[in-house]
């Protein structure tokens, strides 16, 4: 695993900091939504020793990113050279936690001089890119809703690897699954262009065409977008309502039998904080095409809770980890000394 240097300049951290300090912990630094600390930094270590290190975290209540990934670097103090790297991502699913500790294990190389550690908490999801992209669309009726005879329901020709996947029509009308499909592909492609990826996951052109057919309900009649994301290993299905976040893709069904493909925005709750409905973004007649709308769950009418299918795109591990970091800590001011000689484990 190779990733860009984790150490951000101090002015950046101060600009993003939430100002929290955990008393009793060492080497605390913070960014926009997660406070990290090293509670058990070793004072010294030996070359070739297998070193265990704990990282403590507290996520701000206002942080929208539900799942976290943690990155760790071991660096040499004298020149900041990266000596070792590690990642903890909960077997690829990320950590859906608000506080706790994560453990790392690193092998100390045969070098001289003190070392220090740098850690970051980064988003598991690509939702930041999805949310930024959907908010670029006009909501003034520029792309009106048209289901019957609406072609692919996209605002522009959607290409993948140079091949046309979903053409627009002359009137640039939209409907739900066309618009959410377009947003998924274009947001991901925009991200790829920024961070040097050639493909969406490992998908070929033929894969993308099959992905589109699932998303549109041609080859799936229930989960649609949620199945497409998971079938092509681009992310995971989200079944816990409390874990939903803006930018998740949703296929839901109403008690009437009609369905809708949308991007989740937020929950609607009653006075006791029970979830009663949700805000979403899509294309629908009530907003004259693209716009935000609200619907409610119901037992005899409204949306069926049991047929609310959501999925979230997983973010690739790349330079965006440093750019999107939610929290950072380092032990530069409390480095670990390297002792000379043979590692203790050899004496038995």
Secondary structure, 3 states (H helix, E strand, C coil): CCCCCCCCCHHHHHHHCCCCCCCCCEEEEECCCEEEEECCCCCEEECCCEEEEEEEEEECCCCCCCCEEEEEEEEECCCCCEEEEEEECCCCCCECCCEEEEEEEEECCCCCCCEEEEEEEEECECHHHHHHHHCCCCCCCCCCECCCCCCCCCCCCEEECCEEEECCCCCCCECHHHHHHHHHHHHHHHHHHHHCCCCCCCCCHHHHHHHHHHHCCCCCCCCCHHHHHHHCCCEEEECCHHHCCCCCEEEEEECCCCEEEEEEEEEEECCCCCEEEEEEEEEEHHHCEEEEEEEEECCCCCEEEEEEEEEEEECCCCCHHHHCCCEEEECHHHCEEEECCCCHHHCC
